[in-house]
Amino acid sequence: MKRFKTGVARWLVLCTTVAAVALFAGCESDDDDDDNQQPTYSMTADYSDDIANAWIQTARQMVKNASMSPPRAARAYGYLGQVIYEGVVNGMPQHISLYGQINGMPQVPATNPDLEYHWPSVVNKGSLDILMYLFSDATPEVQALATAQFDAMHAEYEQILSTEVLQRSEAYGQLVASIIRVCADQDGYATNHNCAYTPPVGEGLWEPTPPAFAPNPLEPCWGQQRPFVLDDAGVQCFPDAPPAYSTDPSSQFYTEMMEVYNIVQAADPEQLAIARFWADGGGTSTPPGHWLNVVNIILNSENANLAEAAEIYCKVGIAVNDAFISCWRSKYLMNYLRPVTAIRDLVAGAENWLPPITTPPFPECTSGHSTQSGAVYVVLEDFFGTVSFTDTTANAQYPARTFDSFEDAAWEAAYSRIYGGIHFRFACEEGVTQGECIGQAVLALNFRANS
């Protein structure tokens, strides 16, 4: 487990901690009369999940409007989930901070047990601050989504809270976000985001794909990001090697290539509907945002409280972040070609073939949709159990789809990439397996004091 080491970072935490004392700790009473009964303050579970849901939806809209890439979006969702959870965990008596379990996370000072905090206000301010940091390069219009969300809830809370409680709660949310930001500052993003990269050239290796033939693949160094729970070396949960490239019609590679081609050529309306429903391409909340909306759907159906929402949003955020890091590491170590490249090269008469879903500009193996879906379904089934649900995430464009379980949805998401003509079967199935391993790593975290 990584530890917070640099002198500058230590200084930042020290400063925020000292500021916290001034902002939210309050003055100790001189009254030592033990006969005075301490007041009972509200716990996190006493509140609805509305504020957590609202900020997740705000983040999804910001990702959509900023056209943020899936790896970056997964990172944003991951840090937002941690700010929400760490912000309210002191109001959850059976739960503990993730300090010492999340790679690089500094310790968040506890709230003062003798003082009252309004946990939704903590979430409101912490979420604003971490999203403004994560979207610091976004347009003012995108950033305004966060400030509008904060202002609306702040105005509502002003009507029901004392100035003292509101200020103390928001100060604590600000503190939590500042400490999680220290973790984010050191996760490698400044170096890894849009790094310089020259793709290797050779038979069976990735090359720019039609129709755009974009020469620069997306986020080639993302696999070097520090994950939240996986080992930094990238060995944990690493997938098996893909089938060797071959022009032999009897080979596994050729067979899987022809499977993609034949499925697309004979695709029925249901397969195309599945491909489009799970596409989650540019201008959407991205694949991890799709799964976070599923979480929102389930929480609403179960009338969940803030404590439940904080825990599951944190877990899913960790899962998708680490899934994209692990997946991207395998993509750029293997540099495997995409189906469209192989089909145009090897299938007679298919020189200008295009799949129904545009191939994204990065290597094949493993499938990002599949990896993150495998990770998330493991986390969700552990938290909610086997639940049937209707996914309305893409309802504005495509009809809702109903599933008997999270696992069923994950496998449909995986196979949607075959129906869309952009992934081989191996990349999808191995991706789900990779994701399941990541999901188990998330479940190994201790969220409860007696775990």
Number of C-alpha atoms within 10 A of each C-alpha: 13 15 15 16 10 10 9 10 17 14 11 15 22 13 11 19 19 11 15 21 16 13 16 23 18 14 9 8 7 6 7 7 7 7 6 8 7 10 9 10 14 13 19 24 19 14 16 18 22 18 24 26 22 16 22 23 17 20 25 24 19 25 27 21 19 20 17 21 19 26 25 20 26 29 25 23 28 23 25 30 26 26 29 33 30 29 32 29 23 21 22 17 12 12 19 18 22 20 14 13 17 21 21 24 24 22 18 21 18 14 21 13 13 14 17 19 27 22 28 27 28 28 31 27 27 28 32 25 24 27 23 17 18 18 20 12 11 18 12 10 11 21 20 14 17 23 15 13 17 22 14 11 16 17 10 11 16 14 9 9 13 11 12 12 17 23 19 25 27 24 23 31 29 24 27 32 30 22 24 23 21 19 22 21 14 17 19 16 18 12 14 16 17 15 14 11 12 10 16 11 10 10 11 15 18 26 24 20 22 17 11 11 13 14 13 16 20 20 21 23 20 25 25 20 25 25 25 27 20 24 16 17 10 18 12 14 20 19 20 15 14 17 14 12 16 16 13 10 13 9 14 16 21 20 16 19 24 19 18 23 26 13 15 20 14 10 15 11 9 10 19 16 18 20 24 20 21 23 21 20 18 16 14 22 29 26 25 30 26 21 25 25 21 19 22 23 17 19 20 16 10 9 12 17 19 27 24 19 25 26 21 21 24 21 24 28 29 30 36 34 27 32 35 28 27 34 29 28 23 25 24 23 12 17 22 25 24 26 26 24 21 23 21 15 15 16 14 8 10 14 14 11 17 21 18 16 18 17 25 19 20 24 28 29 30 34 30 29 30 31 33 34 34 33 30 33 26 24 24 23 14 13 14 14 12 14 13 14 17 15 21 18 23 18 11 8 10 14 14 13 16 13 15 12 17 25 21 14 23 24 18 18 25 29 25 26 27 26 31 25 27 26 27 28 21 21 28 27 19 23 31 30 21 27 33 25 22 30 30 17 20 25 16 12 14 14 18 13 10 8 10
